[in-house]
Amino acid sequence: MTGTTTLTIGEVIDRLIEEFPDVTVSKIRFLESQGLVEPGRTPSGYRQFTATDVDLLRWVLRQQREHFLPLKVIREALEATGGRVPHPDGEVDDAEVSPFRERGRQRRFVGAVSVSREELATTVGVDPPIIAQLERLGLLVGHEAGSATVYDGEALHVARLAARFLELGVDARHLRMFLVGAQREAGVLEQALLPRLRRDDRSQRDVRAQLDELVDAGSQLREI
């Protein structure tokens, strides 16, 4: 990416959050894991996004929010154009949109991805009681939508990971240690970065960029 201005994942969030207030680092990473955006990497392994990547993410999030399109349809539209935004106006053909648009009108959605407990269980390949167990363990969080409970993209990502552990023979009860570990890691990062915000010697964006680097560094340590 020599000669091209690149952005950290935190800077990408800054560019998207005004239009998509619920966008998070986890959501961007989830879309990346689904093959919808492919950021470059520094020699140290940190993500590098371009302005084109940001435009692509903005288009994907709009398709989910405005047309309620599942990722499969969005991915197929991108594959047909070689990974570029399919149309100047940012829309998918109406024939592809209509079935999902009507479904979206009949349901309340929380975030860019929203599925019921049964849909979540079916998508990740587990029984609904497993989803309920993951909730009791604090690994999944649902959101109230009228009389129903729905789950967003982050919950879907967590459920996929949990399903893989279960497939490999790890009992759901043991997954809580990963949550505890993540909470401890978050506490360490908060202790390291919060004083800098209080001293006002760094902008919020700079601290967020450092947080992204620390999180990525931690991920790389776990891969050793």
N, C-alpha and C positions, 0 to 999 in steps of 0.2 A: 504493500500500500504506500510505497514511497511517493511523496509528492501529493498525496491525498490527505485532506484533513480527516482525522478519525476521532471518534468519541468513545468514552467509557460507557458502561451500561448505566451508570448514574446520570451521565449527561444525556443519554437517550431518554431516560425517565423525565428529566427536566423539560425536554422538548415535547413530550407527549402528554404530560400530566394535566395541562390545562384543558385539553379536549377529552382526555380519558382519566378522570380523577382516581379511578380504582386501579390504574396500572401499577404494577410492582415489579421488582427485580425478578421475583419468582415467576411471574407471568411471562416476562420476556424470555427467561431461560426455558420455560415450558414450550413456548412457541418455537424456540430454537431447537429443542429436543424433538419437536414434531416435523422438523425440516422446512419450516416456513421462512426462516431467515438464517443465513450462514455468515456470521461475522468472522473477520480475520482474527488472528492471534499474534501477540507479540512473541519474541523468542522465549519470554518467561511464561507464556501461556495465558496472558490477560486478553480479554475480548477487546476487539477494535471494530466499532461500527462506523459505517460511512453515512453520508446524508441519504444515499439511495436506500440503505438498510432502514433508516428511520421512515422514509416515505413508504416503504414496503410494509413495515410494522403498522403504520397509521392506516394503510389500506386494509390490512387483515383485521385490525380491531374494528374498523368501520363496518366491514362485512358481517362481523359477529354481532355488533350492537344494532345495526340498522336493518339487517336482513336475516339475522338469527341463523346464519349459515354454519353448518358443522365444519370442522377442520378438513374433513375429507374432500368436501366440495371446493373449499378454498385452495387446498393443495393441488387438486386437479386443474383448477383455473390457472394457477401459477406454473404448473408443469407444462401447460399448453403454450405458455409464452416464454419459456426458458427462465422463469424466476422473476420476470418483470411485472409491474402492475398491469393487468390485462387491458384496461381501457383508460383513455384520458380522463373520463368522468369518474373513474374508480368503481364502476359497477360491473357485476357479473350478469350474464344474459338472464332476462326475466324468467325464461322457462326453468332455469336452475334455481332461481330465487323463490318463486311463488309457493312451492310446498312448504318451505321453511318459514316464510314470512307469515303465512296464515297460522302456523303452529305457534309462532312467536307472539301473535296477537292474543292468543288464548292463554298464555302463561306469563307470569311475571319472572323476569330474569334478574339475577344478581351478578353483576360483573359481565365480562365478555363471554364467559362460558357458564352455563347453568344447566344442571341435570338433576333429576330426582334421585332418591336413594336406590331405587330399582334400576334406573338407567346407569347410575354410577357402578353398581355391582355388575351389571351385564357388560359394561364397557371394559372393565378391568378383569372380568372373568372370575368373580368370587360370588358367594351367596350373600344376600342382604344382611343376614345376622353378623357376618364378618365386618361389614361397614358399620353396623351399630356398635360392635365391639371396639373398632378403631376409634369411634367417637368417645366411648366411655374411657378409653385410655388417653384421650386428649390429643390423638394424632390427627383427627379430622374434625373440622368445624363446619356445620351446616348453617344456612341462613333461612330465616322465616320468610316465606312468600305467601301471604294469605294464610290458608290452612295447611299449606305444604311446607316441607323443608327441602331446600335446593342446595347444590354444591357447586362451587366455582372451579376455575381452571387449576388453581393451586391445590384444591382438595383432590381433583382428578389426578394430578401429578403424584401427590402423596399416596393415593390409593393404588396407583400403578406400581409404585416402588414397594409398597407393603405387599401387594399380590405376588411380586417376584420373590420377596423373602419367604412368603408362605409356600410358594411353589418349590423352593429349595429346602423346605423342611424347618424353617424358623418359626416358632410359635408366635402368634400375634402379641402375646404378653411381653415377649422379650424385645419387641420393637420400641417399647417405652424408653429403653436406655438410650436410643438414638435421639429421642426428644429431649431427654434430660441433658445429654451431651451438647445438643444444639443450644439449649437454654443457657448452659454454662459458658459456651463459646460466645453467645451474644452478650452475656454479662461481662466477659473479659474485654470484648471490643468496646462496649459502652464505657467501661472504666478508662480505656485508653483514649477514646475520642471525645467523650463528653466534656472534660475539662477544657479542651481546645475551643469548643463552642462557647463555653462560659467566658473565656478570656477574650473572645471576639478577635483573636489573632488570625483566624482563618474563616473564609466564607463557608456557608452551609454547603455550597457545591463542592468546595475543596475537600471538606470533611467527608462528604458522601463518596467522592472519588477514592479517598483513602480507604473508606470502609469497603468499597467494592474490591480494591486491591487486596485487602486483608482477608476478605472472604474467599477470593480466588486462591490466595496463597495457602489458606487453610485447606481448601479442597485438594490442592496439589500435594500437600503434606500427607493427607489421608490416602492418596494414591500410591505413595512410596512403599 
